[in-house]
């Protein structure tokens, strides 16, 4: 099994920046991609960014200019750098791992609130 723990959420002012971290543990050798999703109140969960074990990234079209995903295989970490944050970026951000032969693993989420 894979366990994921997110950190780095909090309150930030509009146009501010925040970096989220996701620590993976357990059967990390079975992970072939990791991603960040978010879910705003009253809305469906949506993909923010994804990175494969080979380093290939993809983003939600509306976020690719402001957000950046990266990974550190040695530290078993995935990061989401978020710049120029907007009020509409307020959401719970979830870390996701796609695992060979198993259902996706999910973290519990970290709340990001963008407000003045």
C-alpha positions in Angstrom: 0.0 0.0 0.0 0.9 3.6 -0.5 0.4 6.3 2.0 0.3 10.0 1.2 0.5 13.0 3.5 0.1 16.5 2.3 1.4 19.7 3.9 1.9 23.3 3.2 -1.7 24.6 3.0 -2.9 27.7 4.7 -4.2 31.2 4.3 -2.6 33.4 1.7 -3.4 36.7 0.2 -4.4 37.1 -3.5 -1.3 37.2 -5.7 0.7 35.4 -3.1 2.5 32.1 -3.5 2.4 28.8 -1.7 4.1 25.5 -2.0 2.4 22.2 -1.2 4.3 19.1 -0.3 3.2 15.5 -0.5 5.2 12.8 1.3 4.8 9.2 0.0 5.6 6.1 2.0 4.9 2.4 1.7 5.1 0.6 -1.6 6.4 3.6 -3.5 8.1 1.4 -6.1 4.7 0.6 -7.5 3.9 4.2 -8.2 4.0 5.3 -11.8 2.5 8.8 -11.5 1.5 11.3 -8.9 -0.8 14.2 -9.1 -2.5 17.1 -7.3 -6.2 17.4 -7.4 -8.4 20.1 -5.8 -11.9 20.4 -4.7 -13.6 23.6 -4.0 -16.7 23.8 -1.9 -19.7 22.7 -3.9 -17.6 21.6 -6.9 -16.3 18.4 -8.2 -12.7 17.3 -7.6 -10.5 18.4 -10.5 -7.0 17.6 -11.7 -4.5 20.3 -11.1 -1.2 18.7 -12.3 0.3 15.3 -12.8 3.9 14.0 -13.0 5.0 10.6 -14.1 7.8 8.6 -12.6 9.8 9.6 -15.7 9.2 13.3 -15.0 6.6 14.0 -17.7 4.1 16.6 -16.5 0.7 17.8 -17.5 -1.5 20.5 -16.2 -5.1 21.8 -16.2 -5.0 24.3 -19.0 -6.2 27.1 -16.9 -3.4 26.6 -14.3 -0.3 25.8 -16.3 1.0 29.3 -16.2 0.8 29.8 -12.5 1.3 26.3 -11.0 4.2 23.9 -11.3 4.5 20.3 -10.2 7.8 18.7 -9.4 9.1 15.5 -7.7 12.1 14.3 -5.7 12.3 10.6 -6.0 15.1 10.3 -3.5 13.0 12.1 -0.9 9.8 10.5 -2.0 8.2 13.9 -2.3 6.0 15.7 -4.8 5.5 19.4 -4.7 3.1 21.9 -6.1 4.3 25.5 -6.5 1.4 27.9 -6.8 2.0 31.5 -7.8 -0.2 34.5 -8.3 -2.9 32.8 -6.3 -6.5 33.9 -6.8 -9.6 33.7 -4.6 -10.9 31.0 -6.9 -7.9 28.8 -6.1 -9.4 28.3 -2.6 -9.9 24.5 -2.2 -8.8 21.4 -0.5 -5.8 20.1 -2.4 -5.3 16.4 -2.5 -2.2 14.3 -3.4 -2.8 11.3 -5.6 -0.7 8.3 -6.6 -1.4 6.0 -9.5 -0.3 2.5 -8.4 0.4 -0.5 -10.6 -2.2 -3.2 -9.9 -4.0 -1.2 -7.2 -6.6 1.5 -6.8 -5.2 5.1 -6.7 -3.9 6.2 -3.3 -5.1 9.5 -1.9 -4.0 11.8 0.9 -6.4 13.5 3.3 -6.0 16.8 1.7 -4.7 20.2 2.7 -6.8 23.4 2.7 -5.6 26.4 0.8 -7.5 29.6 1.4 -6.9 32.6 -0.7 -8.3 35.7 0.9 -7.5 39.3 1.8 
